[in-house]
Amino acid sequence: MKAGEIREMSLDEMVRKKESLKETYFNLRFQNATGQLENTGMLLKTRKDIARIETVIRENQLNKTDQK
C-alpha cells in the first residue's frame, strides 16, 4: 500500500484499515512463532503499512492544528 493511496482514504477508512492490519500482523507473528509462516516478508510489509497509515493520520492531525 502506497502513501498516496492512504491519503485518498477518509479518516474512518484509515482507522479501520489500521485495525485490520494490526490483526493481520498479530496472526502473522503467531504463525511465524509456530513455524507455519512461509512468507516471512509479509511481517515486514504489514508492519510498514501500519506505520504508513499512522504517519498519514498524524500528518492530517498536524495540518488541522496549523490551519487554526
N, C-alpha and C positions, 0 to 999 in steps of 0.2 A: 504494500500500500504506500503510495507516494503522498508527500505533504500536500501537494496540490489537490489531490482527491479528498483529503481530510478537510482542507479549508473550504471546500464546496459543501460540506455537511453542516447541518444545523447543530447547535449545542447539544440538544437532546440525542441526536443521532450519534454524535461523538461519544457521549457518556455511555450510551447503550453498547456501542462498538468496543469501547474500552473495557467494560464489564465482561463482554463476551470473550474478548482476547485474554483477559485475566483468567477466566475459567478455562479456556483452551490451554493457556500456559501452565496452569496447575495440573491439568490432565497430562500434558506432555512431560512435565517433571516427574509425575508419578510413573508414567510408562518408562521413562528413562531409568528411574531408580530400580524398577523391577526387571529391566533388561528387555522390555518389549518394544522400545522405540527404535525403528530402523533408520529414520532420517533425523539425526540429531541437529541438523542445521535449522530445523523448524523451531527449536528452542530460541536460538539467536534471532531469527526473523520475527517471531512473535514478540519477544522482549523489545525489539527495536520498534515494532509497530505501536506497542503500548506507549513507548517513550515519545514517538512522533505525535500521537494523539494528545498526550499530556502537554507537550510543548505548544501545540496549536491552541489548546484550551487556555493555557497561561498567556499566550500572545493576545488572545481575544480579551482576557481579563485586563491586561495592561493597556490595551487600546481603549477600552471603555473608561478607565480611570484617567487616561491622558486627555480624553475628549471633554471631561467635566471641567 
